[in-house]
Amino acid sequence: MNPLDAAVAPAAQRPALLQAGIRDVSFGRGVKVVAPVNLYECTIGDDCFIGPFVEIQSNVYIGARTKVQSHSFICSLVSTGEDCFIGHGVVFINDTFASGGPAGGQQQLWRATRLGRAVSIGSNATIMPVQICDGTVIGAGAVVTKDILEPGIYAGNPARRIRPLAART
């Protein structure tokens, strides 16, 4: 029996129960998904791994061989290059509160995020709408607020370059 059916509150006070799942996703070959997940209206390239408790929203592109670890949230307008790694609990943001508060569904106020090839993002990082160049490493817990145009290791809040890295190919 569904626990909501047994609730003591009147029916009018029961919440609407929505189901997480996979809907209208374009999958490449060899993709592995560990349920439960919430994936909808996105594209996931060949040989990707999507861990449990991940949400990937509409208009997201995940490049081939990218790994998305558990509990990560990838909002609309994010695209990754190939061979990226997104650690546990990483959150992407597309609403910068440009009008002084949440966009409230006004998608024209949202901004895109673009990850280059072979970008690695450590657990619990927050990624604002930015561009991150190929071969960059983002440290665990970092908050990326500005474009990253030179490969390197970035950490902190706001994220700063700790040391350079040669672009990985």
Disulfide bonds with the S-S distance in Angstrom:
none
